[in-house]
Amino acid sequence: MLSSSAFRSHVFHVYRPTARTCPSCPRELYSYKYGTSQHLLNQTTNALTMKAQVTDVGKLRSDFIQVLRCRRSPEVALSVEDAKPVTNPFFQDDTGPTNFSEVTCFNFLFLFNFIFKLTLNSEQAMKSCPKVEIQNFKDVVKEENLCLATEAGEQGRLPLLILSMKDWTERRPAIVFLHSTNKCKEWLRPLLEAYASRGYVAIAVDSRYHGERAGNKTAYRDALISSWKTGDRMPFIYDTVWDLIKLADYLIQREDVDAHRIGITGESLGGMHAWFAAFADTRYTVAVPIIGVQGFRWAIDNDLWQGRVDSIRPLFEEARLGLGKSAIDKEVVEKVWDKIAPGLASRFDSPYTIPAIAQRPLLILNGSEDPRCPLAGLQVPVSRGKMSYEEAHSQEKFEFTAHPGIGHQMTSLMVKEASDWFDKYLQK
């Protein structure tokens, strides 16, 4: 757990933001800002220890669903169909600079080596997940490849990969696993196999513009840029959260799933998906977002947005050009978030949505040195989360761990902690 002393220089206040960019979005949205002025410290401490900023969780959740609907294709009846197994999983190119003439050979090799190491570490971490050794495992595990309709249009087809043990008669807990940027559901197979061996129904999906939903190597990047230019979609977090709500509709109807024991987890982008899905849909009864929870507003106000921006930099370069800026700055970042994900850096940011998950078990796993999820930016969400769980008399169901010396990386220890958390709250 992070001590309060680590947060002493980071305080916040509330202000009324400018109007939202999405015409159908709720207008009465309040943002928060952090500052470092000493004269605000006492005011902030009091706000964190009293019932300041009391949020109507039901209304907040309803407003968020309204935002999800505002750029949605026509809804369709919930349906599922069989699909073919994926023999060649589709991984997209890692987003990098759009003008490679500006990149030195050294920088490019450094970036490539850095991404390679992260990928290798993540793969090794998944393979370390606790697993029951079962003889002839491949013969006794059931694999389902399905496609769920979540809305009209090609992106409204949600590919599913589900593993569970055969000949299991009683309803079982289920866990949804969400991949990181540029990966796909097949990447998560080591986790699916490990959890299936322990009696779970393990589900992985392709997020929007990834895996089977990606038509080319730059599909996700192209969708982000299109969202900025036209406002026609919300590919960053929100569209996939819509899919996860529809997925919950499906899972509670399955005869092998206990509708009261559905967990959700993910890494990086998948961690953000898990966080927002747990906020939006209470049917996800246990959540473990890994290296995904962050303070979007805090990063803007403290000029520490670079790590997150670099993960999808072509989007912000396009916005910079459109805004006539010579360099990406906090104004560019704020305008991008407001356009492609309304409320992300205001009312739906972590200080509001993390406390809204109480009383359901929530474990947040981050690295203390993660530039994409700066530790100082988690002061308010963690403090408010703790307060909400204490008020609900369920403080033991909320934990936040910042692993010392770890950057933006899912480690074997994180995988083990997530596994223990799910077993604690989902296994009878």
Buried (B, 14 or more C-beta within 10 A) or exposed (E): EBEEEBBBBBBBEEEEBEEBEBEEBBEEBEBBBBBEEEEBBEBBBEBBEEEEBEBEBEEBBEBBBEBBEBBBBEBEEEEBEEBEEBEEBBBBEBBBBEEEEEEEEEEEEEBEEEEEEBBEBBEBBBBBBEBEEBEEBEEBBBBBBBBBBBBEEEBBBBBBBBBBBEEBEEBBBBBBBBBBBBBBBBBBBBBBBBBBBBBBBBBBBBBBBBBBBBEEBBBBBBBBBBBBEEBEBBBBBBBBBBBBBBBBBBBBEBEBBBBEBBBBBBBBBBBBBBBBBBBBBBBBBBBBBBBBBBBBBBBBBBEBBBBBBBBBBBBBBBBBEBEEBEEBBBEBBBBBBBBBBBBBBBBBBBBBBBBBBBBBBBBBBBBBBBBBBBBBBBBBBBBBBBBBBEEBEBBEBBBBBBBEEBBBBBBBBBBBBBBEBBBEBBEE
